[in-house]
């Protein structure tokens, strides 16, 4: 019996010592996110193979315009036909571009360039976080953001059926805090770009918004439009 007690005491000492050594590491470990088994995944461009036509209303600082984007049937590299309608009544601008992995279109006409610069910072900006697969499930993390001295996480914070300019759909809201506001992006599975965004700057000023107001996607799974 004394030997058994000594073994037990010795084991307790070892466990306590090991816990003391590992606690600084254990205490700083972040919880591991486990996606639900049925969770879908999304990446920038998902669903483009169904050739949707997506019309956005974009407001960036003091510039407003409508952008009609049609994914053209692909043979090799898929192309995107973009029609820009400035809000000031200026002439329609048409531009066809080849779609790359990062949705970066530097070679456009001088007339289209100011608007593509805005699209690069708005509708196309999700390519900075989702060129690879990301989970569409609550609390799924999509990336890190460093805003001044603050470190924020872009993550899925809510989901459910919502109404948009183009109709109703199940959407996943990505958000992160900036000052007293939350910047938000709405994703609908099988649509290649976000359907809505609302973004503020560090001073609390509304920097830009965009929303999908018309959608033609008869072949896209899960949609009735």
Number of C-alpha atoms within 10 A of each C-alpha: 6 7 8 9 10 11 12 12 12 12 12 12 12 12 12 11 12 11 13 11 11 10 12 10 10 10 8 8 9 7 6 6 9 9 14 12 6 8 12 14 14 22 22 25 22 16 20 23 17 19 22 22 19 23 23 22 19 25 20 18 12 7 13 19 18 21 25 21 19 20 24 19 15 13 7 6 10 16 19 20 17 21 18 23 19 17 14 9 8 9 10 13 15 15 16 17 17 15 15 12 10 15 20 17 17 11 11 13 13 8 13 17 15 12 21 23 14 19 19 17 12 22 24 21 18 19 18 12 16 17 16 12 14 19 19 28 21 17 16 19 17 18 13 13 14 9 13 7 6 10 11 15 16 20 24 23 16 15 17 9 11 12 10 16 15 17 14 13 18 15 22 23 22 26 23 20 18 17 14 9 17 15 18 21 25 22 25 21 22 22 26 22 24 25 23 24 21 18 21 19 14 14 11 13 11 16 16 20 20 23 23 23 17 17 21 16 18 14 14 18 12 13 18 12 14
